[in-house]
């Protein structure tokens, strides 16, 4: 047995140890460690046949829970049915810790956000309730409300910030307590209240013999408080996380809180065999972690022999120096040319930045970014997605939701109910609405380079032809808003659709997204853009400080996530003015790199 076979055998042995380890258990898994396989194998150990109790497999996104469900279904279809549960953490709380213990009235509804409730607006300026941040203290059981955008939104307002905060609290309490709407935050508050009741946890112990929480680094303070109560009540927990990938601190997900919680779990295991990335990628990522975990993960996958150094693509000019790459788009083209030498196609690349407006646009195809509103841009996005055969199922579903909401707003302009409530009130079956929404989307004009004002005019004509199934013809539509500066822009560009090159043949495109959107994905080659000198300085300062690492700095955790998406290689692009500082830091950290400032690679 050669060395790589030995290392792979050791990685598999650690996986099997995690498969068979009893709960309560904390499993730390590095990127590419095969944790999904471990969880599926663990679930597949469940004996076949009728059972009274099952296992709950929980994650924080529908994509992750769907992957768990699909893999389990391919091995043992019975493991996806009662008494087992595979779904999101939110849906688990709602289904087993909240809804069964609520009073019969009002008609309770779990909504994704306040944006899904038309009545969730505040004050004379109709500020969306989702603009306010509600925080709950589990110790005092008190709620505080903040409005981050207050200064910008209160210009020439007759009401003060305190007035709006008071109105927001009142509107939220009314929607929750009187009308029965609950977002994830209210669900968590109710779940915590119920889980403190011994009779509730008694029922849950008989319902589940084990609860697995994947991606636990995304747990908020409220989530961890609920899990702590379950642990104290004797529910066997398996907590799986990589705290270095915790990038939702804005949602109260803090690595130190998870660390404190997992200290109460008796068994700790670690998976550090990386089946995804090359040695240089593993070494680069390790430099962002705490000293105790600065040893690189063991690359045991298909790229274990790849030795492509970090690629630097500085652009622009600084003093008398000028790069052959004029801007980030030029750097993106050079990146595509460079990876072609490694036999990597643009479609196997991923371009990322901290902010969406900084992602390199060279032949990039934006990731599906589901619009939140129902304006003309959102409708154009929905029409383009729905008529694209290869569009993801989740995107097509969201497109139908946008069209359904617009039709309902057109047919019933004075409603303050959710779409589901409005359909029920007017006797419209959801299936019928989906069919009408699909026909509406396919009848809309092509989403291309047409000016937005012209496309909107044509879309309104199509909307006027959509007769309501149960009531009279409504007034001409005044919806599908656009700002003045958007009227003459191409509707395809506003909708975020990829544009073809100037010739008739579209160039091969690489995926592009923010780092947060890319979490959970991977690519052969990754391009990370640092758009401003200040952004480079902030990263280098945190990176170079021995007291700063992924455990206490979310900026480093964000770039750790970006780097670890790569299988074969990583590239950085940034303004030329910071090039000397970047190379000096890399040499200090003993990180191999190669720099390119020309297009001759293409």
C-alpha positions in Angstrom: 0.0 0.0 0.0 1.5 3.4 -1.1 1.4 6.6 1.0 -1.8 8.0 -0.5 -3.7 4.7 -0.1 -2.6 4.7 3.6 -3.8 8.3 4.1 -7.1 7.6 2.4 -7.6 4.5 4.6 -7.0 6.6 7.7 -9.5 9.2 6.4 -12.1 6.5 5.8 -11.4 5.0 9.3 -12.1 8.4 10.9 -15.3 8.6 8.9 -16.4 5.2 10.1 -15.6 6.1 13.6 -18.0 9.0 13.3 -20.6 6.8 11.7 -20.6 4.4 14.7 -19.9 6.9 17.6 -22.8 7.1 20.1 -24.7 10.3 20.7 -24.3 12.9 22.3 -21.5 13.7 19.8 -19.8 16.8 18.4 -18.2 16.2 15.0 -15.9 18.8 13.5 -15.6 18.3 9.8 -13.2 20.3 7.5 -14.3 21.3 4.0 -14.5 18.4 1.7 -14.4 15.9 4.6 -17.4 13.8 3.3 -19.6 14.7 6.3 -22.8 14.2 4.2 -21.6 10.7 3.4 -21.0 10.1 7.1 -24.5 11.2 8.0 -26.1 9.1 5.3 -24.1 6.0 6.4 -25.0 6.6 10.0 -28.7 6.9 9.1 -28.5 3.7 7.0 -27.4 1.8 10.1 -31.0 2.1 11.3 -32.5 -1.4 11.3 -35.3 -1.9 8.8 -38.8 -2.6 9.8 -41.5 -0.8 11.7 -40.3 1.6 14.4 -42.0 3.9 16.9 -39.2 6.4 17.0 -37.0 7.8 14.3 -34.0 10.0 13.6 -34.2 13.7 12.7 -31.6 15.0 10.2 -31.6 18.8 10.2 -29.8 21.4 8.2 -30.2 25.1 7.7 -31.1 25.3 4.0 -33.5 23.4 1.8 -30.6 22.6 -0.6 -28.7 20.8 2.1 -31.7 18.9 3.5 -32.7 17.9 0.0 -29.3 16.4 -0.7 -29.5 14.4 2.5 -33.0 13.2 1.6 -31.9 12.3 -2.0 -28.9 10.3 -0.8 -30.8 8.4 1.8 -33.6 7.7 -0.7 -31.1 6.2 -3.1 -30.0 3.7 -0.4 -33.0 3.1 1.8 -36.3 4.9 0.8 -37.8 3.9 4.1 -35.3 6.2 5.9 -37.0 9.3 4.4 -40.5 8.4 5.7 -42.2 8.3 9.1 -41.0 8.0 11.9 -37.9 9.7 10.5 -37.6 13.4 9.6 -35.3 15.1 7.1 -35.7 18.8 6.7 -34.6 22.3 7.8 -34.0 23.3 11.4 -36.8 25.8 11.0 -39.4 23.3 9.8 -38.4 20.9 12.6 -39.1 23.5 15.2 -42.4 24.5 13.7 -43.6 20.9 13.2 -42.6 19.4 16.5 -42.0 22.2 19.0 -44.4 25.0 18.1 -47.5 24.2 16.0 -48.8 21.3 18.0 -48.8 23.4 21.2 -50.4 26.6 19.9 -54.1 27.4 20.6 -56.6 26.6 17.9 -57.0 30.3 16.9 -55.9 32.4 15.1 -55.1 30.4 12.0 -51.3 30.1 12.5 -48.9 30.4 9.6 -45.2 30.0 9.4 -43.9 32.6 6.8 -40.3 32.9 5.5 -40.1 36.6 6.3 -42.4 39.6 6.9 -42.0 40.4 3.2 -44.5 37.6 2.5 -47.2 39.5 4.5 -48.6 42.5 2.6 -49.8 44.1 5.9 -46.3 44.0 7.4 -45.5 47.7 6.8 -45.0 50.5 9.4 -45.9 54.1 9.5 -47.0 56.7 6.9 -44.0 55.8 4.8 -45.0 52.1 4.8 -41.5 50.9 5.9 -41.3 47.1 5.5 -41.3 45.3 8.8 -38.4 43.2 7.5 -36.3 46.4 7.7 -36.4 46.2 11.5 -34.3 43.8 13.5 -35.9 42.1 16.5 -33.6 40.4 19.0 -34.7 38.2 21.9 -32.9 37.7 25.2 -33.5 34.1 26.4 -32.5 35.0 29.9 -34.8 38.0 30.4 -37.4 37.0 27.8 -37.4 40.5 26.5 -37.4 41.7 22.9 -35.5 44.7 21.6 -36.0 46.3 18.2 -33.5 48.1 16.0 -33.8 49.9 12.6 -30.4 49.9 10.9 -31.6 52.1 8.0 -33.2 54.7 10.2 -31.0 57.7 9.4 -31.4 57.2 5.6 -35.1 56.5 5.8 -36.1 59.4 8.1 -35.1 62.3 6.0 -37.9 64.9 6.2 -40.0 62.6 8.2 -42.5 63.9 10.7 -42.1 60.8 12.9 -38.9 60.0 14.9 -36.9 56.8 15.0 -38.5 56.0 18.4 -41.9 56.4 16.9 -41.2 53.9 14.1 -39.6 51.5 16.6 -42.7 51.6 18.7 -45.0 51.2 15.6 -42.8 48.3 14.4 -43.1 46.5 17.7 -46.8 47.0 17.8 -47.4 45.8 14.2 -45.2 42.7 14.7 -47.1 41.8 17.9 -50.4 42.3 16.2 -49.5 40.2 13.2 -48.1 37.5 15.5 -50.5 37.3 18.4 -53.7 38.4 16.8 -53.4 37.3 13.2 -51.1 34.2 13.7 -48.1 35.0 11.4 -44.8 33.8 12.6 -41.4 34.2 11.0 -38.4 32.0 12.0 -37.6 34.4 14.8 -41.0 34.1 16.4 -41.0 30.3 15.9 -37.7 30.1 17.8 -39.1 32.1 20.7 -42.1 29.9 20.9 -40.0 26.7 20.5 -37.8 27.8 23.4 -40.9 28.5 25.6 -42.3 25.0 24.8 -39.0 23.1 25.1 -38.7 24.2 28.7 -41.9 22.2 29.4 -41.0 18.7 30.6 -44.2 17.2 29.0 -43.1 18.5 25.6 -39.6 17.1 25.8 -41.1 13.8 27.1 -43.1 13.5 23.9 -40.1 14.4 21.8 -37.9 11.7 23.5 -40.4 9.1 22.5 -40.6 10.5 18.9 -36.9 10.6 18.1 -34.0 8.4 19.3 -31.5 10.9 17.8 -31.4 14.4 16.5 -28.6 15.3 14.0 -27.9 19.0 13.4 -25.7 19.6 10.3 -23.9 23.0 9.6 -24.3 23.9 13.3 -21.9 26.8 12.9 -24.9 28.6 11.5 -26.8 28.2 14.8 -27.9 31.5 16.4 -27.9 32.1 20.1 -31.6 31.1 20.2 -30.9 28.0 18.2 -28.2 26.9 20.6 -30.4 27.7 23.6 -33.1 25.4 22.2 -30.5 22.6 21.6 -29.2 23.1 25.1 -32.7 22.5 26.5 -33.0 19.4 24.3 -29.7 18.1 25.5 -30.6 18.7 29.2 -33.9 16.8 28.6 -32.0 13.7 27.4 -32.4 14.0 23.6 -29.3 12.4 22.0 -27.8 15.1 19.8 -25.2 14.8 17.0 -23.8 18.3 16.2 -21.8 18.6 13.0 -19.9 21.8 12.3 -16.9 23.6 11.0 -16.7 26.8 13.0 -14.2 28.2 10.6 -17.0 28.5 8.1 -19.4 30.5 10.4 -20.2 33.5 8.3 -23.6 34.5 9.7 -22.6 36.6 12.7 -25.1 39.2 11.6 -27.7 36.6 12.5 -26.2 36.0 16.0 -24.3 32.9 14.8 -21.0 33.2 16.7 -18.3 30.5 16.9 -17.6 31.1 20.6 -21.2 30.3 21.4 -21.1 27.0 19.6 -17.8 26.2 21.2 -19.3 26.8 24.7 -22.3 24.6 23.8 -20.3 21.7 22.5 -18.2 21.5 25.6 -21.2 19.9 27.2 -21.2 17.0 24.6 -19.1 14.1 25.9 -17.6 12.8 22.6 -15.7 15.0 20.2 -14.4 13.7 16.8 -12.7 15.4 13.9 -12.6 14.7 10.2 -9.6 16.3 8.6 -9.2 14.2 5.5 -10.0 16.6 2.6 -11.4 14.8 -0.4 -12.0 18.0 -2.4 -8.9 20.3 -2.5 -5.3 20.3 -3.6 -2.4 20.6 -1.2 -1.8 24.3 -2.0 -5.5 25.1 -1.3 -5.4 23.2 2.0 -2.2 25.0 3.0 -3.6 28.4 2.1 -6.8 27.9 4.1 -4.9 26.6 7.1 -3.1 30.0 7.5 -6.4 31.6 8.4 -7.2 29.3 11.2 -6.1 29.4 14.9 -2.6 28.2 15.7 -3.9 25.0 17.4 -5.5 24.0 14.0 -2.9 25.6 11.6 -1.8 22.2 10.3 -3.3 21.8 6.8 -6.0 19.3 6.3 -4.9 16.1 4.6 -5.6 16.3 0.8 -6.7 12.7 0.0 -9.0 13.3 -3.0 -8.4 13.3 -6.8 -6.4 16.5 -6.5 -3.9 15.2 -3.9 -1.0 15.6 -6.3 -1.9 19.0 -7.8 0.7 21.7 -7.0 -0.7 24.8 -8.7 0.4 27.8 -6.6 -1.8 30.8 -5.7 -2.3 32.9 -8.8 -2.1 36.7 -8.3 -3.8 39.0 -10.9 -3.2 42.6 -9.9 -4.9 45.1 -12.3 -4.9 48.9 -13.0 -1.9 51.2 -12.4 0.0 52.6 -9.4 2.5 55.4 -9.8 4.7 54.6 -12.8 3.7 51.0 -12.8 0.9 49.7 -15.0 -0.6 46.2 -15.2 -1.5 44.7 -18.6 -4.9 44.0 -16.9 -6.9 47.2 -16.9 -9.7 46.1 -14.5 -11.4 43.2 -12.8 -12.9 42.1 -16.1 -9.5 41.9 -17.7 -8.3 39.9 -14.7 -11.2 37.5 -15.1 -10.3 37.0 -18.8 -6.7 36.3 -17.8 -7.9 33.9 -15.2 -9.9 32.0 -17.8 -6.9 31.8 -20.0 -4.6 30.6 -17.2 -6.9 27.8 -16.0 -7.2 26.6 -19.6 -3.6 25.6 -19.3 -4.7 23.3 -16.5 -7.4 21.9 -18.7 -10.1 23.6 -16.7 -13.1 25.0 -18.6 -14.8 28.3 -17.7 -17.9 26.4 -16.7 -15.8 24.7 -14.0 -14.7 28.0 -12.5 -16.3 30.2 -9.8 -15.7 34.0 -9.4 -16.5 35.5 -6.0 -16.4 38.7 -4.0 -17.6 39.8 -0.6 -20.2 42.0 -2.3 -22.2 41.2 -5.4 -21.3 44.4 -7.2 -17.6 43.5 -6.9 -17.8 40.1 -8.6 -15.6 40.0 -11.7 -18.0 40.1 -14.7 -15.7 38.6 -17.4 -17.8 36.0 -19.1 -19.5 35.3 -15.7 -22.9 33.8 -15.2 -24.5 35.1 -12.1 -25.8 32.5 -9.6 -29.6 32.4 -9.3 -30.3 35.3 -7.0 -34.0 35.1 -6.2 -35.6 38.5 -6.1 -37.5 39.5 -3.0 -40.0 42.0 -4.5 -42.5 41.9 -7.3 -41.5 44.8 -9.5 -40.7 44.8 -13.2 -37.2 43.5 -12.7 -38.5 40.6 -10.6 -41.1 39.7 -13.2 -38.5 39.8 -16.0 -36.3 37.5 -13.9 -39.2 35.1 -13.4 -40.1 35.1 -17.1 -36.4 34.4 -18.1 -36.0 31.6 -15.5 -39.4 29.9 -16.2 -38.7 29.7 -19.9 -35.2 28.3 -19.5 -35.2 24.6 -19.6 -32.1 24.1 -17.5 -33.2 26.4 -14.7 -33.1 24.9 -11.2 -36.4 23.6 -9.8 -36.1 26.0 -6.8 -35.7 29.0 -9.2 -38.7 27.9 -11.3 -40.8 27.6 -8.1 -39.8 31.1 -7.0 -40.6 32.4 -10.5 -44.1 31.0 -10.2 -44.5 32.5 -6.7 -43.6 36.0 -8.2 -46.1 35.6 -11.0 -48.8 34.3 -8.7 -48.3 37.2 -6.3 -48.4 39.8 -9.1 -51.6 38.3 -10.5 -53.2 38.3 -7.1 -52.2 41.9 -6.5 -53.7 42.8 -9.9 -56.9 40.9 -9.3 -57.3 41.9 -5.6 -55.4 45.2 -5.2 -56.8 46.1 -1.8 -55.9 42.9 0.0 -53.6 42.9 3.0 -53.4 39.1 3.2 -50.7 36.6 2.2 -51.1 34.9 -1.1 -52.4 31.7 0.5 -55.0 33.6 2.5 -56.1 35.7 -0.5 -56.6 32.6 -2.7 -58.6 30.9 0.0 -60.7 34.0 0.6 -61.5 34.3 -3.2 -62.0 30.6 -3.7 -59.0 30.1 -6.1 -57.3 26.7 -5.9 -53.5 26.9 -5.5 -53.1 24.5 -8.4 -55.2 26.7 -10.7 -53.1 29.8 -9.7 -49.9 28.0 -10.5 -51.3 27.1 -14.0 -52.4 30.7 -14.6 -49.0 32.0 -13.4 -47.2 29.6 -15.7 -49.3 30.7 -18.7 -48.7 34.4 -17.7 -44.9 33.9 -17.6 -44.7 32.1 -21.0 -46.9 34.9 -22.6 -44.5 37.7 -21.5 -42.1 39.2 -24.0 -38.5 37.9 -24.4 -36.1 39.2 -21.7 -33.3 40.6 -23.8 -31.7 44.0 -24.5 -35.1 45.7 -24.9 -35.2 49.0 -22.9 -37.0 48.4 -19.6 -39.7 50.9 -20.3 -40.7 49.2 -23.5 -40.6 45.7 -21.9 -42.7 46.9 -19.0 -45.3 48.4 -21.4 -45.6 45.1 -23.2 -45.7 43.1 -19.9 -48.6 45.3 -18.7 -50.5 44.5 -21.8 -50.0 40.8 -21.2 -51.1 41.4 -17.5 -54.3 43.2 -18.7 -55.2 40.1 -20.6 -55.1 37.9 -17.5 -58.8 37.8 -16.5 -59.5 36.7 -12.9 -61.2 33.4 -12.6 -63.8 34.4 -10.0 -64.4 38.1 -10.2 -64.9 41.0 -12.6 -62.2 42.6 -14.7 -60.0 44.8 -12.4 -58.8 48.3 -13.2 -55.7 48.7 -15.5 -52.6 47.7 -13.7 -50.3 50.3 -12.1 -47.8 47.8 -10.7 -44.4 46.7 -12.2 -42.5 49.7 -10.8 -39.1 50.9 -12.2 -36.9 53.8 -11.1 -36.3 56.7 -13.5 -32.7 55.6 -14.1 -33.8 52.1 -14.9 -36.3 53.0 -17.7 -33.7 53.1 -20.5 -31.5 50.2 -19.3 -31.8 46.7 -21.0 -34.4 44.7 -19.1 -32.1 41.6 -19.3 -29.4 43.4 -17.5 -31.7 44.7 -14.8 -33.1 41.2 -14.3 -29.5 39.8 -13.8 -29.5 37.7 -16.9 -26.1 36.8 -18.5 -25.4 38.7 -21.7 -23.9 37.2 -24.8 -20.7 38.5 -26.3 -20.8 41.0 -29.2 -20.7 38.2 -31.8 -23.6 35.8 -32.3 -22.0 32.9 -30.3 -22.2 33.3 -26.5 -18.8 32.7 -24.8 -18.4 30.0 -22.3 -19.3 31.4 -18.9 -18.0 30.8 -15.4 -20.3 31.0 -12.4 -20.2 34.1 -10.2 -21.7 35.0 -6.8 -20.9 36.5 -3.5 -19.0 34.3 -1.0 -22.2 33.9 1.1 -24.1 32.6 -1.9 -21.4 30.2 -2.8 -21.3 28.5 0.6 -21.8 24.8 0.0 -20.6 24.8 -3.6 -17.3 24.0 -5.1 -15.3 24.4 -8.4 -12.1 23.3 -10.0 -10.8 26.9 -10.0 -11.8 29.9 -7.8 -11.2 33.6 -8.5 -11.6 35.9 -5.5 -11.8 39.6 -6.1 -10.7 42.3 -3.5 -12.1 45.4 -5.2 -10.7 48.3 -3.2 -7.3 49.0 -1.6 -9.0 49.2 1.8 -10.5 45.8 1.4 -7.1 44.4 0.7 -5.6 46.2 3.7 -8.3 45.0 6.1 -7.8 41.3 5.0 -4.0 41.5 5.2 -4.1 43.2 8.7 -6.4 40.5 10.1 -4.4 37.7 8.3 -1.1 38.9 9.6 -2.1 39.4 13.2 -1.2 36.3 15.2 -4.1 37.0 17.6 -6.6 37.2 14.8 -7.9 34.1 13.2 -11.1 32.4 12.0 -12.4 31.8 15.6 -12.7 35.5 16.3 -12.8 37.3 13.0 -15.7 36.9 10.5 -13.8 38.5 7.7 -11.2 35.7 7.8 -14.0 33.1 8.0 -15.6 34.6 4.9 -12.4 34.3 2.9 -11.8 30.9 4.4 -15.1 29.8 2.9 -14.1 31.4 -0.5 -10.8 29.6 -0.6 -12.1 26.2 0.4 -14.6 26.1 -2.5 -11.6 25.3 -4.8 -10.7 21.8 -5.9 -7.6 22.5 -8.0 -6.5 26.2 -7.6 -7.2 29.6 -6.2 -6.6 33.1 -7.7 -6.7 36.6 -6.2 -7.3 39.8 -8.1 -7.0 43.3 -6.6 -5.8 46.8 -7.4 -2.1 47.0 -8.4 -1.4 49.5 -5.6 -1.6 46.7 -3.1 0.5 44.2 -5.0 3.7 44.7 -3.0 1.8 44.4 0.3 0.2 41.2 -0.9 3.4 39.5 -2.1 5.3 40.6 1.1 2.6 39.0 3.3 2.5 35.8 1.2 6.3 35.5 1.4 6.2 36.0 5.2 3.5 33.3 5.5 5.6 31.0 3.1 2.8 30.7 0.6 3.8 29.9 -2.9 2.4 32.2 -5.6 2.6 33.1 -9.2 1.7 36.5 -10.6 0.3 37.4 -14.1 -0.3 40.9 -15.5 -0.7 40.1 -19.2 -3.3 38.7 -21.6 -0.8 36.5 -23.4 -2.3 33.5 -21.7 -5.5 33.8 -23.8 
